[in-house]
Amino acid sequence: MDTLDLPDNWFERVDNAPDEAFYQEPRLVQHIDTATIEALTEFYRSFIPPGSNVLDLMSSWISHLPTQLSLARVAGLGMNAVELETNPQLTEWCVQDLNTDPQLPYSAHSFDRITLTVSIQYLIKPLEVMASAYQALTPGGQICIAMSHRLFPTKAIAAFTQMPPQDRINLVCHYLNSAGFQDVDFIDRSPQNADPLWLVVGTA
Ligand SMILES: C[S@@+](CC[C@H](N)C(=O)[O-])C[C@H]1O[C@@H](n2cnc3c(N)ncnc32)[C@H](O)[C@@H]1O
């Protein structure tokens, strides 16, 4: 799958060196405000049923899942082993560069929910990743792409450094629609006086 009708230059980035170098050092930091994280965790209370198998894509040391929520499996995929092994919510993790290999290393229909938080702007082959995410979900399973306005400017694709928020949200809706997701919806859960929280959800 390709980025179809989208201009190639939307997917270019200033730093096109392998991501391995950029993510070599662990970043054990919050990438969005505490109030924004709390709003995301609150959203997950209704988005993720108890007992679910969950995949956290582009994961780090923190997955923002409600601590009281009992889950069967929480798999994390990201770029830095130290970040992932520090994450107390993951039951398993792996390092994979989705920009060199966008095919997820999971069997079809493995997960009930997929989360991807404040990282979609770093994917240069987003439609391939979203198509693989669709396959990894059970029929009726759901994905939530959480976005805000902070980013690593050299690693984000041009579409996210140059387009206004509504266009970026529309683009992510397009990613999900193109991958076959149904009922693609935008939800604004931005708290007051904190980083925004823009959610795009879709159903497999
Ligand atoms: C801004 S951090 C967000 C981390 C975490 N999702 C959170 O909510 O705090 C960006 C994350 O994207 C992951 N990432 C960036 N490029 C990636 C790639 N090419 N393949 C897989 N993961 C990647 C990094 O490992 C990093 O953890």
The ligand as a MOL file (V3000), in Angstrom:
LIG
                    3D

  0  0  0     0  0            999 V3000
M  V30 BEGIN CTAB
M  V30 COUNTS 27 29 0 0 0
M  V30 BEGIN ATOM
M  V30 1 C 7.1300 11.4990 21.3950 0
M  V30 2 S 7.5510 9.8410 21.8170 0 CHG=1
M  V30 3 C 5.9910 9.2250 22.4110 0
M  V30 4 C 6.1570 8.0270 23.2960 0
M  V30 5 C 4.8730 7.4960 23.9230 0
M  V30 6 N 3.9570 6.9810 22.9200 0
M  V30 7 C 4.1990 8.5150 24.7980 0
M  V30 8 O 2.9800 8.6930 24.7070 0
M  V30 9 O 4.8780 9.1420 25.6260 0 CHG=-1
M  V30 10 C 7.7410 9.1120 20.2160 0
M  V30 11 C 7.8700 7.6080 20.2340 0
M  V30 12 O 7.7670 7.1140 18.8940 0
M  V30 13 C 8.6070 6.0190 18.7430 0
M  V30 14 N 9.0570 5.9830 17.3630 0
M  V30 15 C 9.5840 7.0100 16.6660 0
M  V30 16 N 9.9500 6.6100 15.4380 0
M  V30 17 C 9.6310 5.3050 15.3530 0
M  V30 18 C 9.7930 4.3180 14.3470 0
M  V30 19 N 10.3730 4.6290 13.1930 0
M  V30 20 N 9.3560 3.0680 14.6010 0
M  V30 21 C 8.7960 2.7470 15.7920 0
M  V30 22 N 8.6190 3.6360 16.7920 0
M  V30 23 C 9.0580 4.8940 16.5850 0
M  V30 24 C 9.7900 6.2700 19.6880 0
M  V30 25 O 10.3190 5.0570 20.1810 0
M  V30 26 C 9.1690 7.1020 20.8030 0
M  V30 27 O 8.9340 6.3000 21.9260 0
M  V30 END ATOM
M  V30 BEGIN BOND
M  V30 1 1 1 2
M  V30 2 1 2 3
M  V30 3 1 2 10
M  V30 4 1 3 4
M  V30 5 1 4 5
M  V30 6 1 5 6
M  V30 7 1 5 7
M  V30 8 2 7 8
M  V30 9 1 7 9
M  V30 10 1 10 11
M  V30 11 1 11 12
M  V30 12 1 11 26
M  V30 13 1 12 13
M  V30 14 1 13 14
M  V30 15 1 13 24
M  V30 16 1 14 15
M  V30 17 1 14 23
M  V30 18 2 15 16
M  V30 19 1 16 17
M  V30 20 1 17 18
M  V30 21 2 17 23
M  V30 22 1 18 19
M  V30 23 2 18 20
M  V30 24 1 20 21
M  V30 25 2 21 22
M  V30 26 1 22 23
M  V30 27 1 24 25
M  V30 28 1 24 26
M  V30 29 1 26 27
M  V30 END BOND
M  V30 END CTAB
M  END
